[in-house]
Amino acid sequence: MIYLDNAATSFPKPESVYQAIDHFNRNIGANPGRSSYATARAADRIVAETRGLVAQLFHVERASQIVFTANATEALNLGLKGVLRPGDHVVTTVTDHNSVLRPLRSLVEHGQITVTWVKCDSAGSIDAKSINAALRPNTRLVCMTHASNVTGTIHDIGTISTLIHKNETLLMVDAAQTAGCVPIDVQAMQIDLLAFTGHKSLLGPQGTGGLYIKPGVDVQPLREGGTGSQSSSDRQPEKMPDRYEGGTPNTPGLAGLRAGLHFVLETGVEAIQAHEQMLTERLLDLLASVPGVKVYGPPPGARRVAVVSFTLEGCPPLNLAHLLSSGFDIAVRSGLHCAPLIHRYLGTSNTGTVRVSMGYFNTTDDIDALAAALRQIASKMPAS
């Protein structure tokens, strides 16, 4: 199989990731932070080292500001529901994922907050000035994706953060599509909260992720429970990261994530980005020669992540994805990609698009095979 759905979850993982998970399950298996015997201490080290690697990747000063969650969705829910108070106003964008849109919609429908959705242009780009213009006196938070999972557009977080912080508004960034393949420096970019997932470009397993919380930002816990610390009290500890990590963590997953982070840091985010950009440019060039294909998003040469959405005239995206899978063993995604609002601006609300998303382990041969398959399918479409 040629796997081109890395925006959903990366595959394959580095061999070290599989080995790390297996080693933990077979040889450690203990609960971190709860006991002093050897395997419990080994589990504790895995969690601590993984936290430290995340801090290194994102240029976080104190690793304790990294909170582990099950995924980026939980991290975003923690940030949104932990920061926002009744009467607050939030700014987000139409390019965002349902992991942002749905929690906000729920808070709106419960009468807690109000929200402004900033529009994008036809390429899926957001103007930083439009974000700034949407701010109100009661705007507590701007929450937005770093890169669209539909068009691949990378938003200018640095410029946006500079503008909104003049109004003392917090910035939360959804880095699900960029963590591991686009350089992120939370200090230089002035990010207050950063949600990330482990199973995409960090090359870890599913069920891992987290939230960076800038010192001084007050976030109420989403869940409370046992932490192995201050066990004599029935109140959740205040110290980081225990305040947000009630319950037994996914330590096997974090062992795998640690291995994925090692791979990313040793390979270099810039090298990963360059390889994926090369594949993306090759795909865009080849798609331009396939009759009936319409590509959505930034033009060739633009800064983006390795996500390309397109349609083929006469072949609905669901059918096209099925033909690629059944006839050519090529795995792509079709539909709305859990980001329904952006499709209104792309004109694809009814059917969605076919989404191709490359990863570090894809090759030019994969891209060439996809293009050849699309040409073969397009040749059989009835003339318009």
N, C-alpha and C positions, 0 to 999 in steps of 0.2 A: 504493500500500500504506500502511495505517496500522500503523506499527511500534510495538509495545508490549512489547519484550523487552530493554529497556535494562539490566536487571540482568545480562544475559548479556554484552552489548556495546552501547555507545551508538551510535545511528544516527538521523539523519545527524550528521556532524561539522561544525564551523564551516568555512566555505569556506577560511579561512586555513590550516587543517590540511592540506587537500589541496594547496594551493599550496606550502606549506613542504616537503612531501615531494617534490613534483615539482621544485621549485627545487633541492633538494639533489642529487637524482639526475641532473639535467640539467647543473647548473652547478658543483657542488662535488665530490661523489663520492669524496673522499679519506678516508684513515684518520686519525682524530684521535690526537694525542699521539705520533706516530711520526716526523714529519718537520717541516722548517721552511719548506717552500715555501708559497705563499699559500693554496692550497685546503686543505692540511692544517691550517694555522692557523685557517682559517675553520671547518673541522669541529671543531677543538678548542674554539673559542668556542661553538659550538652546544651541545656537551656540557656545558661549564662553565655557560653561561647557563641551560640546562634544570635543572641541578642546583641552581643558585641560586634558581630559581623554585619548585622543590619545597620547598626550605628555607624560603622566604618563606611558602608556603602553610601549612606545618605548624609554623611558628614554631621552626625549628631554628636554633641559634646558629651552627654551623659547617656550611657546605654540604658539606664533605668527609665529613660523617657520613652522607650520602645515597649509597647504593650502587645502581647500576642493574642490573636483572635483566631477564629476558625477560617476566616477568609476576609476579603476586602469588604464584602457586604456587611458583615458584623462590625467591622471597624468603622464603616461609614455610619451605621446605625448608632454605634457608641458615640461617635463624634456629634452627630446631629441631635440625638435625644439627650446627650449629656451636656451639651452647651446651651441649647435653646431654651428660652423661658417664655411663658405666656406674654403675648404682645410683641414678640420679636418679629423682625422682618428679615427674610433671607433672599439672597440673589443667587440664582443658578442659571444654567443655560439649556437650550433645547438640544444640545449635543450630548447631554449626560445620559448615563445608564439608569435603568430602573432601580439600581441599588441606591441611587440618590433620589430619583423622582418619586418612588413609592413611599419611602419614609416621610418625605416632605408633604406629599399629598395626604397622607394619613394625619399628620400634624395639622394641616390646613382644615381638613374635614372635622377634626375634633375642636376646632376653634382656638387652637393654641397660637398659631403664627400666620403670617402672610408671606407670599412668595412672589418674586418677579422672575420670569423666565426670559433671559436675554436671547434674542434671535441670532442666527448665524447667517453667513452669506451662502451663495450657491455652492461654494467649495467646502462648506462646513467650518469656516473660520469664524472666530469670535473677535470682535474689535474690543481692545482693552478699554477704550473710551466709553463704549456702550455699557460695560460692567460698571464703570465709575458713575455714569449718568443714572444708573438704576438705584444707586444708594439713597437711603433715606436717613433721617435722624435716628430712627430705631432699628437700622440694619445692624444686626449683631454679627452676621456671618455671610461670607461668599463661599459657596461650595461648588466646585466644578471639577470636571475631568481634566487631566493633563493632556491626554490624547484621546480622540474619538475612536471607539471600537467599530465604527461604521466606515468612516472616511480615512482614518489614520492621521488626521490633522493634529498637529501638536500646537497647543495654545501657549501664548507668551505669558507664562506664569510670573516671571520676574517683573515685567512691566505692570501687570495687573496688581501684584502685591504692593508695589511702590505707590500706585495710585490709591488703593483702598485703605492702606494703613495710615494715610493722612487723615482719614476719618475714624481712626481707631476701630476699624472693622476687622474681625478675624477672617483668616483664609484657611479653608480646608480643601486639600487637593486629593482627588481620586487618581492614584498612580497605578491602577490595575494594569494599564496597557504600557506603562513606561518603566516601572521599577525593574532594573536589570538590563534594559536595552537603550535607555536614554539617561545621560548623567543627571543626577538630582543632588542638589546641595541645599538642604533645608535652611541653612543659615544665610547663604548668599541669595537664595530665592525668597527669603522672608516668609516661609511657610509656617503657619501656626499648628496645623494638624495635617498629617499625611497618612492616608489609608493605602495599604498595599496588600497584595496577595502573593502567596508563595508558589503557586502552581503554574504560573505563566512564565514570564521571562526570568524569574529567579530560579527556575528549573527545579523547584522542589515539588513535593507531593501535594495532592489536593487535601483540603482540611487545614491549611496553614495560611497565616496572614498576620496583619497587625496594624497598629496605629501609633504613629509618632505624635506625642503631645508636647508642645513647647512648654518649658518651665514658666509657671505663672498663669497658664490657661486653665480655668476651672471647668472640669468635665465630671459630671456625676456618673457613677458606675452604672452600667447596663445590667450587670448581674452581681450578686454577692454570694459568698460562701466560704468554704475552707480554703486557706492559703498556706497553712503550715506555719504562719507567723501570728503572734499575738492571740494564740488560741484560747487564752483565758477570758477573752472578751467576746461578747455576742455582736459587736459592731465591726464593720468592715475596716481593715487597717487603712490608714491615710497615706502611708508611704507608697512610693512608686517602686515597681509596677504592681505590687500586691493588691492595691486598691481596685484594680480592674481585672484581675486574673483569678477570680474565685473558681474553685473546682480543679479537678485533675486536668493538666494540659495534654495536648496531643504530642507527647514526647517522642514517639517513633517518627511522627511527621516532622517535628523540629530537628530530629537527627538527620532526616533526609534533606530538610531545608538548609541545614548547616553545610552539607556536602554541596548542594546547589550553589550556595553563596560563595563557597570556596572556589568553585569552578568559574563563576561570574567574575569574582575579584581577580583571580589568576589570569583569566583570559583577557579581561579588561572590558568595561562597558563600552568604551569607544570602539574597540575592535568588533564587538558584537553588533553595535549600531551600524558600523561601516559595512559589514557583511550583509546585514539585513537590508540596508539601503541599496546596495548593489543589486540584490535579488529583486527588490521592488522596482527599481528603474528598468531592469531587464523585462520584468513582467509588463510594465506599462508600455514599453516599446513594442513588445510582441502583441499585446492586446490591440494596439492601434492598427494592426494589419489584419485583424479578424473581422470579417464583414458582419455588421449588425450589432457589434458590441458597443455599449455605452458605459464609460467609466465615470464614477462619481468621486468627488473629492479634489484635493489639490492637484495642480498640473505636474508633469514630470519635472524633476529637479527641485521641487519644493521640499522643505524639511517636514518629515512625517515619520510615523512608525510603519512597520511592514504589514500594513492592512490595506487591501484594495477591494473596493466594492464595484460591481458592474452588473449589467443586465445584457441579455442577448435577445434581440428582436425575434418574436415568434416563439419563444421558449420561456415560459414562466420560471423564475428562479428555483422553485421547488423541483420542477421537472429537470432543470439543467443540473442541479446538484445530484439528483438521482442518476441521471445519465452518466455523469462523471464517475460516480461511485460504482454503478453496476457494470458499465462498459469499459472503464479504464482504471478502476481501483484507485481513484483520486478522491481524497476526503476534503470537502470544502463545506462551508456553512451557507444556508439560505434562510431568508426570512427578514425579520425586523431586528434581530440581534439584541433584543431586550433594551432597545433604545428607540422607542416609537416616535418621539417628537421630531428628531432630525429628519426622518423620512418625509415629513410634511414639506420640508424645505428642499428636499431632493426630488420631490414628486414621485416617491416610490412607496407611499403609504399602503397601497392596495396589495402589492405583492412582495415588497421588500427587495432585497438584492441578493446576489451571490457574493459571498465574502471569501476572499483568499487571504490568508495570513501566514506569512513565512516566519520561521524560527532559525536559530543559529545552526541547526543541523540540516537544514534544507540546502540543496545544491542547485546550480544552474541547470543540471539535467532535469530536476523536478519541474522547474519553470518551463523549460522547453517542452517537456511531456504534456504539461497542462495546456500550453498554447497549441500544440499539435492536436490534442483532443478537442479543443474548442473549435479549431478550424474544421475538423471532421464533422462535428455536430452542426456547425453553422452551415456547412455545405448541403446539409439535408433539410434545412429550413425552407419552407415555401417562399418564393420571391414575393416581396411586398408590392 
